[in-house]
Amino acid sequence: ASGSALVGSTYLGGSGNDGLNSATGLKFNYADEVRGEVLLDAIGNVWVTSCTQSTNMPVTSGAAQAAYAGGSHDGYVARLDPGLTQLQYGSYVGGSGADALYSGELDVAGRLFVCGGTNSTDLQVSTSAYSATFSGGNADAFVARFTADGTDLDALSYWGSAAYDQSYFVQLDGSGAVYLFGQTS
């Protein structure tokens, strides 16, 4: 707490570039290539949201998406214990195009909400999605919700237009409503 000692440190990755978004259509602004987030849950577990070009990222049993889906990048989510000694959860998030996760937010039930950008036309959208299809352009924003145990993406929706769109931050209000902050052409 005082910053006087390093109490945990680790690497997390596969054989490709991890945490580096160089996908055409998704790398639009300065520093888009290094967007991602680290957050803590109520008991101090460390959550990471980012992207990967590795087809061999560590995934855990029961992951919502156990394999790389294709394209130049997939999104990636990980949860580590507070000491950074154990990977508790690891999952890809993506489709056949380029996908990147930029932000995450946990609700009071322990469900992780993520957002980002994609040019995949085949994300695992939910049946009740606001927008079930890719709208076109270089990229669409998307937002997704993991179940509390991480075994399923129980909600996912595209958010976009026929132009360029991405969502850089997701935030929940006190009643659980989801807010996206992003950019559109």
SULRAZI-V140842 format. One record per pair of residues at least 4 apart in sequence whose C-alpha atoms are under 6 Angstrom apart, sorted by the first residue. I is the first residue (numbers start at 1). GAP is how many residues later the second one is. D is the distance in Angstrom with one decimal. If there is no record, write none. Layout:
BEGIN
((I GAP D) (I GAP D))
END
This chain:
BEGIN
((8 75 5.1) (8 76 5.5) (13 5 6.0) (13 44 5.7) (14 40 5.2) (14 42 5.3) (14 43 4.7) (15 39 5.5) (16 37 5.2) (16 38 4.2) (17 36 5.3) (18 34 4.2) (18 35 5.9) (19 31 5.5) (19 32 5.1) (19 33 5.7) (20 13 5.3) (20 14 5.5) (21 12 4.1) (22 5 5.9) (22 11 5.7) (23 4 5.9) (25 113 4.6) (25 114 5.7) (27 5 5.2) (27 6 5.8) (35 67 5.3) (36 13 5.4) (36 14 4.6) (36 66 4.3) (36 67 5.9) (37 11 5.8) (37 12 5.2) (37 66 5.4) (38 9 5.5) (38 10 4.6) (39 7 5.8) (39 8 5.1) (40 4 5.3) (40 5 5.5) (40 6 4.8) (41 4 5.5) (44 38 5.3) (45 35 5.8) (45 36 4.7) (45 37 4.8) (46 33 5.4) (46 34 5.1) (47 31 5.6) (47 32 4.4) (48 29 5.6) (48 30 5.1) (49 27 5.9) (49 28 4.8) (49 52 5.8) (50 25 5.8) (50 26 5.3) (50 51 4.9) (50 52 6.0) (51 23 5.6) (51 24 4.1) (51 25 5.1) (51 49 4.9) (51 50 5.9) (52 21 5.4) (52 22 5.5) (53 20 4.8) (55 13 5.4) (59 31 4.3) (59 32 5.3) (60 29 5.4) (60 30 5.3) (62 89 5.1) (63 28 5.2) (63 88 5.0) (64 87 4.6) (64 88 4.4) (65 26 5.5) (65 27 5.2) (66 25 5.9) (69 25 6.0) (69 26 5.1) (69 27 5.5) (70 26 4.5) (71 25 5.0) (71 26 4.2) (71 27 5.2) (72 26 5.2) (73 25 4.8) (73 26 5.5) (74 19 5.9) (74 20 4.9) (74 25 4.7) (74 26 6.0) (75 17 5.7) (75 18 4.6) (75 19 5.7) (75 24 5.4) (75 25 4.5) (75 26 5.1) (76 15 5.8) (76 16 4.5) (76 17 5.7) (77 13 5.7) (77 14 5.4) (78 11 5.3) (78 12 4.4) (79 9 5.5) (79 10 4.9) (80 4 5.5) (80 6 5.6) (80 7 4.6) (80 8 5.3) (81 5 5.7) (94 5 5.5) (95 25 5.2) (95 27 5.4) (95 28 5.0) (96 24 5.5) (97 22 5.4) (97 23 4.1) (98 20 5.6) (98 21 5.6) (99 18 5.9) (99 19 4.4) (100 16 5.5) (100 17 5.5) (101 14 5.7) (101 15 4.4) (102 14 5.0) (102 66 5.5) (103 11 5.6) (103 12 5.6) (103 66 5.1) (104 9 5.4) (104 10 4.4) (105 7 5.8) (105 8 5.2) (106 4 5.8) (106 5 5.5) (106 6 4.6) (107 4 5.5) (110 38 5.1) (111 35 5.6) (111 36 5.3) (111 37 4.3) (112 33 5.7) (112 34 5.2) (113 31 5.6) (113 32 4.4) (114 29 5.7) (114 30 5.3) (115 27 5.6) (115 28 4.3) (116 25 5.7) (116 26 5.7) (116 51 5.0) (116 52 5.8) (117 23 5.7) (117 24 4.5) (117 49 4.8) (118 21 5.3) (118 22 5.5) (119 20 4.8) (121 13 5.3) (125 7 5.8) (125 31 4.7) (125 32 5.6) (126 29 5.0) (126 30 5.3) (129 28 4.9) (130 27 5.8) (131 26 5.4) (131 27 5.2) (132 25 6.0) (135 25 5.8) (135 26 5.1) (135 27 5.3) (136 26 4.5) (137 25 5.0) (137 26 4.4) (137 27 5.2) (138 26 5.2) (139 25 5.1) (139 26 5.5) (140 20 4.8) (140 25 4.7) (140 26 5.5) (141 17 5.9) (141 18 4.9) (141 19 5.8) (141 24 5.4) (141 25 4.0) (141 26 5.0) (142 15 5.6) (142 16 4.3) (142 17 5.3) (143 13 5.7) (143 14 5.6) (144 11 5.4) (144 12 4.1) (145 8 5.6) (145 9 6.0) (145 10 5.0) (146 4 5.4) (146 6 5.7) (146 7 4.4) (146 8 5.8) (147 5 5.6) (160 5 5.5) (163 22 5.6) (164 20 5.5) (164 21 5.2) (165 18 5.7) (165 19 4.3) (166 16 5.5) (166 17 5.5) (167 14 5.6) (167 15 4.0) (168 13 5.8) (168 14 5.0) (169 11 5.8) (169 12 5.1) (170 9 5.7) (170 10 4.8) (171 7 6.0) (171 8 5.2) (172 4 5.3) (172 5 5.5) (172 6 4.8) (173 4 5.5))
END
